[in-house]
Amino acid sequence: MLIHMIDEEVSLRLFTKDDAEEFYKLTIRSKAYLKEWLGWLDYVESVQDTAENIKSRLIELVENGGYPTSFAIIYKGKIAGTIGFNSINKLNKIGVVGYWLGEEFQGKGIMTKAFKRLIEYGFTDLALNRIEVRVAVENKNSRALPERLGFRKEGEVRKAEWLYDHYVDHVIYGLLAEEWNILPQKRNS
């Protein structure tokens, strides 16, 4: 199993079919918290729904020549959330990042560590030229992550996402491989 050890507490690893129940329970425990910014939570109604999501992630692994595009974030042996590339444009070498962390795992620096590792993986293993993050304008906590790691704010997309009963605008952040290579202080901070 592919595991990216980050430190003694945090790692990224592939999801397995055995993760369905734990990942489902984390999603349900954090549902009210996550619904403010994630529009898909009403579609998760059972462990089977989560198992199907994991199955599709494993199929993507095969389609990408053995290179995973999404990971479970593991904190002290438990699934804390997920991070990965929601899409990859192979022709233009662009990856678009998506991520979320369970409510009880917030404020521990877990996502910053996971995000740094994913960026490194994207630029080195996947040979991406550009990594993008799209975040709701009002989601200040999520916006802080790419800002802290050297991403450049490139613009806004109006009414980019439907969240249950309203649209939200997105900020688009981008980071190029050449910028990542000259920002070692960002990687180590």
Residue frames as qw, qx, qy, qz and C-alpha x, y, z in Angstrom:
[[0.000, 0.889, 0.458, 0.000, 0.00, 0.00, 0.00],
 [0.394, 0.504, -0.019, 0.769, 1.30, 3.43, -0.94],
 [0.444, -0.804, -0.322, 0.229, 1.96, 5.56, 2.14],
 [0.340, 0.640, -0.138, 0.675, 3.48, 9.03, 2.26],
 [0.580, -0.547, -0.416, 0.437, 4.82, 9.48, 5.80],
 [0.109, 0.862, 0.032, 0.493, 4.89, 13.16, 6.72],
 [0.065, -0.565, 0.607, -0.555, 5.87, 12.91, 10.38],
 [0.062, 0.043, -0.952, 0.298, 5.23, 10.60, 13.32],
 [0.330, 0.344, 0.627, -0.616, 1.55, 11.62, 13.49],
 [0.552, 0.624, 0.097, -0.545, 0.47, 12.47, 9.93],
 [0.308, -0.162, 0.801, 0.487, 0.58, 10.48, 6.71],
 [0.629, 0.376, -0.142, -0.665, -1.24, 10.16, 3.41],
 [0.292, -0.122, 0.938, 0.143, -2.23, 6.75, 2.12],
 [0.331, -0.090, -0.685, -0.643, -4.46, 5.16, -0.44],
 [0.682, -0.110, 0.294, -0.661, -8.00, 4.41, 0.59],
 [0.091, 0.064, -0.984, -0.137, -8.92, 0.73, 0.76],
 [0.509, -0.371, -0.576, -0.521, -12.35, -0.90, 0.70],
 [0.552, -0.367, -0.663, 0.349, -11.87, -1.57, 4.43],
 [0.172, -0.056, -0.234, 0.955, -11.94, 2.20, 5.08],
 [0.200, -0.468, -0.551, -0.661, -15.59, 2.65, 4.08],
 [0.493, -0.677, -0.546, 0.015, -17.14, 2.46, 7.53],
 [0.491, -0.460, -0.196, 0.714, -14.55, 4.66, 9.27],
 [0.164, 0.046, 0.286, 0.943, -14.62, 7.26, 6.48],
 [0.273, -0.565, -0.605, -0.490, -18.43, 7.25, 6.43],
 [0.508, -0.669, -0.475, 0.262, -18.60, 7.78, 10.21],
 [0.381, -0.289, -0.012, 0.878, -16.12, 10.68, 9.99],
 [0.007, -0.282, -0.465, -0.840, -18.21, 12.25, 7.22],
 [0.399, -0.646, -0.590, -0.274, -21.43, 11.92, 9.23],
 [0.522, -0.562, -0.358, 0.532, -19.85, 13.23, 12.46],
 [0.277, -0.316, 0.109, 0.901, -18.61, 16.28, 10.57],
 [0.232, 0.532, 0.693, 0.428, -21.60, 16.72, 8.26],
 [0.082, -0.924, -0.361, 0.100, -23.13, 19.81, 9.88],
 [0.377, -0.702, 0.221, 0.563, -19.71, 21.46, 10.02],
 [0.398, -0.101, 0.644, 0.645, -18.74, 20.56, 6.45],
 [0.306, 0.659, 0.671, 0.145, -22.09, 21.50, 4.87],
 [0.021, -0.858, -0.069, 0.509, -21.22, 25.18, 5.05],
 [0.073, 0.712, -0.480, -0.507, -18.73, 24.72, 2.19],
 [0.091, -0.162, 0.930, 0.317, -19.23, 21.28, 0.61],
 [0.572, 0.161, -0.070, -0.801, -22.26, 20.70, -1.60],
 [0.575, 0.148, -0.750, -0.291, -22.24, 16.90, -1.91],
 [0.095, -0.206, 0.833, -0.504, -22.92, 15.81, 1.66],
 [0.687, 0.102, 0.298, -0.655, -26.62, 15.08, 1.18],
 [0.771, 0.349, -0.443, -0.295, -25.62, 12.36, -1.30],
 [0.296, 0.272, -0.863, 0.306, -23.80, 10.40, 1.41],
 [0.696, -0.338, -0.007, -0.633, -26.53, 8.34, 3.06],
 [0.968, -0.220, 0.072, -0.097, -24.86, 5.03, 3.84],
 [0.546, -0.525, 0.580, 0.300, -21.61, 3.14, 4.26],
 [0.702, 0.341, 0.563, 0.271, -22.33, 1.74, 0.79],
 [0.316, 0.942, 0.089, 0.067, -22.24, 5.27, -0.68],
 [0.252, -0.848, 0.452, 0.115, -18.82, 5.77, 0.85],
 [0.710, -0.142, 0.650, 0.231, -17.68, 2.35, -0.36],
 [0.628, 0.651, 0.378, 0.198, -18.69, 3.34, -3.92],
 [0.076, 0.982, -0.175, -0.004, -16.71, 6.58, -3.57],
 [0.485, -0.602, 0.610, 0.173, -13.64, 4.63, -2.47],
 [0.754, 0.222, 0.586, 0.198, -14.13, 2.15, -5.33],
 [0.484, 0.852, 0.152, 0.128, -14.15, 5.01, -7.85],
 [0.169, -0.897, 0.402, 0.075, -10.92, 6.35, -6.34],
 [0.637, -0.306, 0.679, 0.198, -9.29, 2.95, -6.80],
 [0.691, 0.549, 0.439, 0.170, -10.49, 2.76, -10.42],
 [0.205, 0.972, -0.115, 0.007, -8.87, 6.18, -11.02],
 [0.492, -0.639, 0.559, 0.194, -5.61, 4.70, -9.73],
 [0.701, 0.136, 0.638, 0.286, -5.64, 2.15, -12.56],
 [0.463, 0.820, 0.308, 0.137, -6.67, 4.78, -15.12],
 [0.009, -0.969, 0.248, -0.007, -3.73, 6.96, -14.05],
 [0.691, 0.486, -0.500, 0.189, -1.13, 4.27, -14.62],
 [0.742, -0.236, -0.511, 0.364, -0.77, 3.43, -10.94],
 [0.202, 0.170, -0.273, 0.925, -0.42, 7.02, -9.77],
 [0.147, -0.642, -0.719, 0.224, -3.06, 7.82, -7.14],
 [0.072, 0.518, 0.171, 0.835, -4.84, 11.14, -7.29],
 [0.497, -0.640, 0.011, -0.586, -6.51, 11.05, -3.87],
 [0.433, 0.163, -0.769, 0.441, -5.50, 10.02, -0.39],
 [0.604, -0.697, -0.384, -0.041, -6.82, 9.42, 3.08],
 [0.071, 0.682, -0.431, 0.587, -5.26, 11.80, 5.58],
 [0.787, -0.320, -0.511, 0.130, -4.19, 9.70, 8.55],
 [0.090, -0.688, 0.372, -0.616, -3.66, 11.29, 11.95],
 [0.321, -0.371, 0.756, -0.433, -2.45, 9.09, 14.79],
 [0.136, 0.007, 0.989, 0.064, -3.74, 6.01, 12.98],
 [0.333, 0.582, 0.667, -0.326, -7.23, 7.37, 12.22],
 [0.302, 0.486, 0.503, 0.648, -8.72, 8.77, 9.04],
 [0.137, -0.507, -0.299, 0.797, -8.92, 12.53, 9.59],
 [0.411, 0.718, 0.068, -0.558, -10.04, 13.60, 6.11],
 [0.769, 0.313, 0.453, 0.325, -9.05, 13.46, 2.47],
 [0.044, 0.795, -0.246, -0.553, -6.96, 15.37, -0.03],
 [0.632, 0.097, 0.658, 0.398, -6.22, 14.89, -3.67],
 [0.042, 0.211, -0.418, -0.883, -6.57, 16.11, -7.21],
 [0.564, 0.429, 0.494, -0.503, -10.24, 16.42, -8.13],
 [0.763, 0.629, 0.149, -0.016, -9.15, 16.63, -11.73],
 [0.465, -0.482, 0.470, 0.575, -5.96, 16.41, -13.74],
 [0.616, 0.758, -0.027, -0.213, -5.58, 17.85, -17.20],
 [0.836, -0.182, 0.355, 0.378, -2.85, 15.59, -18.59],
 [0.585, 0.630, 0.224, 0.458, -2.31, 17.58, -21.78],
 [0.067, 0.855, -0.092, 0.507, -1.67, 20.86, -19.94],
 [0.587, 0.013, -0.621, 0.520, -0.27, 19.21, -16.77],
 [0.259, -0.417, 0.195, -0.849, -2.71, 20.96, -14.42],
 [0.386, -0.298, -0.856, 0.172, -4.06, 19.47, -11.21],
 [0.351, -0.551, -0.041, -0.756, -7.00, 20.92, -9.26],
 [0.227, 0.072, -0.837, 0.493, -6.84, 20.18, -5.53],
 [0.600, -0.520, -0.244, -0.557, -9.76, 19.30, -3.26],
 [0.368, 0.112, -0.769, 0.511, -9.60, 18.61, 0.45],
 [0.541, -0.618, -0.065, -0.567, -11.52, 18.41, 3.70],
 [0.270, 0.199, -0.797, 0.503, -10.76, 17.55, 7.29],
 [0.476, -0.552, -0.682, -0.053, -13.13, 16.22, 9.93],
 [0.242, -0.862, -0.047, -0.442, -14.23, 18.77, 12.49],
 [0.767, -0.636, 0.057, 0.070, -12.44, 17.12, 15.44],
 [0.813, -0.013, 0.153, 0.562, -9.13, 17.27, 13.55],
 [0.250, 0.869, 0.113, 0.412, -9.16, 21.00, 12.85],
 [0.230, -0.927, 0.192, -0.226, -6.52, 23.34, 14.28],
 [0.831, -0.426, 0.308, 0.182, -3.70, 20.80, 14.58],
 [0.012, 0.710, -0.543, -0.449, -1.73, 21.69, 11.44],
 [0.670, 0.074, 0.734, 0.080, -2.74, 18.41, 9.81],
 [0.612, 0.714, 0.340, -0.006, -4.08, 19.89, 6.59],
 [0.106, 0.915, -0.345, -0.178, -1.07, 22.17, 6.10],
 [0.402, -0.445, 0.782, 0.172, 1.23, 19.14, 6.30],
 [0.646, 0.318, 0.693, 0.042, -0.98, 17.08, 3.99],
 [0.452, 0.870, 0.136, -0.141, -1.31, 19.91, 1.49],
 [0.060, -0.804, 0.542, 0.238, 2.47, 20.48, 1.35],
 [0.493, -0.191, 0.834, 0.160, 3.01, 16.78, 0.69],
 [0.614, 0.567, 0.547, -0.040, 0.36, 16.71, -2.04],
 [0.285, 0.920, -0.152, -0.220, 1.96, 19.70, -3.78],
 [0.228, -0.606, 0.730, 0.217, 5.35, 17.97, -3.71],
 [0.577, 0.133, 0.804, 0.057, 3.78, 14.77, -5.06],
 [0.533, 0.762, 0.328, -0.167, 2.00, 16.71, -7.82],
 [0.230, 0.898, -0.320, -0.194, 5.09, 18.52, -9.02],
 [0.175, -0.552, 0.806, 0.124, 7.55, 15.65, -8.66],
 [0.442, 0.042, 0.896, -0.002, 5.74, 12.30, -9.13],
 [0.502, 0.640, 0.571, -0.111, 2.94, 13.50, -11.42],
 [0.424, 0.003, 0.352, 0.834, 5.14, 16.06, -13.24],
 [0.117, 0.862, 0.493, -0.004, 2.44, 18.73, -13.09],
 [0.378, 0.338, 0.051, 0.860, 3.27, 22.21, -14.26],
 [0.245, -0.360, 0.064, -0.898, 0.44, 23.95, -12.42],
 [0.241, -0.366, -0.863, 0.250, -1.65, 23.24, -9.34],
 [0.241, -0.423, -0.169, -0.857, -4.92, 25.08, -8.76],
 [0.104, -0.338, -0.810, 0.467, -7.16, 25.48, -5.76],
 [0.238, -0.447, -0.367, -0.781, -10.71, 26.81, -6.00],
 [0.236, -0.290, -0.732, 0.569, -12.23, 27.99, -2.73],
 [0.097, -0.828, -0.523, -0.175, -15.44, 29.77, -1.82],
 [0.193, 0.657, -0.116, 0.720, -14.68, 33.47, -1.35],
 [0.492, -0.681, 0.132, -0.526, -16.09, 33.52, 2.19],
 [0.954, -0.240, -0.152, 0.095, -14.30, 30.33, 3.30],
 [0.004, -0.911, 0.371, -0.180, -11.47, 32.17, 5.03],
 [0.692, -0.475, 0.544, 0.003, -9.99, 29.10, 6.76],
 [0.850, 0.248, 0.414, 0.212, -9.68, 27.18, 3.52],
 [0.441, 0.872, -0.021, 0.213, -8.35, 30.21, 1.65],
 [0.342, -0.853, 0.395, -0.007, -5.58, 30.64, 4.21],
 [0.861, -0.160, 0.444, 0.192, -4.03, 27.33, 3.19],
 [0.716, 0.484, 0.236, 0.445, -2.99, 28.13, -0.41],
 [0.054, 0.958, -0.079, 0.272, -2.14, 31.69, 0.61],
 [0.606, -0.704, 0.370, 0.033, 0.22, 30.41, 3.31],
 [0.803, -0.106, 0.503, 0.301, 1.91, 28.05, 0.86],
 [0.241, -0.410, 0.435, 0.764, 2.78, 30.58, -1.82],
 [0.336, 0.518, 0.725, 0.305, -0.16, 30.22, -4.21],
 [0.025, -0.086, 0.120, 0.989, -1.10, 33.34, -6.13],
 [0.378, 0.574, 0.577, -0.440, -4.67, 34.60, -6.15],
 [0.253, 0.014, 0.635, 0.730, -5.55, 34.70, -9.84],
 [0.302, -0.164, -0.338, -0.876, -9.17, 35.76, -9.87],
 [0.407, 0.137, 0.687, -0.586, -12.73, 35.02, -8.91],
 [0.170, -0.189, -0.817, -0.518, -15.49, 33.06, -10.58],
 [0.434, -0.084, 0.234, -0.866, -18.98, 34.33, -9.86],
 [0.827, 0.010, 0.210, -0.522, -21.63, 31.82, -8.77],
 [0.307, 0.481, -0.809, -0.141, -19.22, 28.96, -9.27],
 [0.238, -0.028, -0.960, 0.146, -20.88, 26.43, -6.96],
 [0.593, -0.444, -0.282, -0.610, -24.38, 25.58, -5.76],
 [0.158, 0.118, -0.829, 0.523, -24.50, 24.95, -2.00],
 [0.007, -0.363, -0.884, 0.294, -27.95, 23.53, -1.20],
 [0.112, 0.810, 0.560, -0.134, -29.93, 26.78, -1.46],
 [0.078, 0.959, -0.076, -0.262, -27.54, 29.39, -2.85],
 [0.775, 0.500, -0.106, 0.371, -24.57, 29.97, -5.12],
 [0.511, -0.758, 0.135, 0.383, -21.12, 30.91, -3.87],
 [0.450, 0.844, -0.291, 0.020, -18.31, 32.67, -5.71],
 [0.925, -0.173, 0.036, 0.337, -14.89, 31.01, -5.89],
 [0.055, -0.879, 0.428, 0.202, -11.39, 32.40, -5.62],
 [0.939, 0.293, -0.083, 0.157, -8.89, 30.66, -7.88],
 [0.371, -0.792, 0.457, 0.164, -5.33, 30.19, -6.63],
 [0.892, 0.423, -0.135, 0.081, -2.47, 28.87, -8.74],
 [0.457, -0.708, 0.496, 0.207, 1.07, 27.71, -8.18],
 [0.734, 0.591, -0.321, -0.092, 3.52, 26.81, -10.94],
 [0.946, -0.107, -0.105, 0.286, 6.24, 24.18, -10.67],
 [0.522, 0.452, -0.173, 0.702, 8.90, 26.83, -11.25],
 [0.293, -0.702, 0.147, -0.632, 7.50, 28.89, -8.35],
 [0.896, -0.430, -0.021, -0.109, 7.43, 25.87, -6.04],
 [0.864, 0.141, -0.151, 0.460, 11.07, 25.19, -6.83],
 [0.312, 0.467, -0.218, 0.798, 12.10, 28.68, -5.72],
 [0.474, -0.614, 0.058, -0.628, 10.02, 28.71, -2.53],
 [0.605, 0.014, -0.755, 0.251, 11.88, 26.28, -0.22],
 [0.030, -0.116, 0.551, -0.826, 11.11, 28.43, 2.80],
 [0.653, -0.083, -0.054, -0.751, 7.38, 27.92, 2.15],
 [0.797, 0.020, -0.586, -0.146, 7.83, 24.15, 2.04],
 [0.547, 0.032, -0.679, 0.488, 9.73, 24.05, 5.31],
 [0.145, -0.244, 0.344, -0.895, 7.68, 26.52, 7.32]]
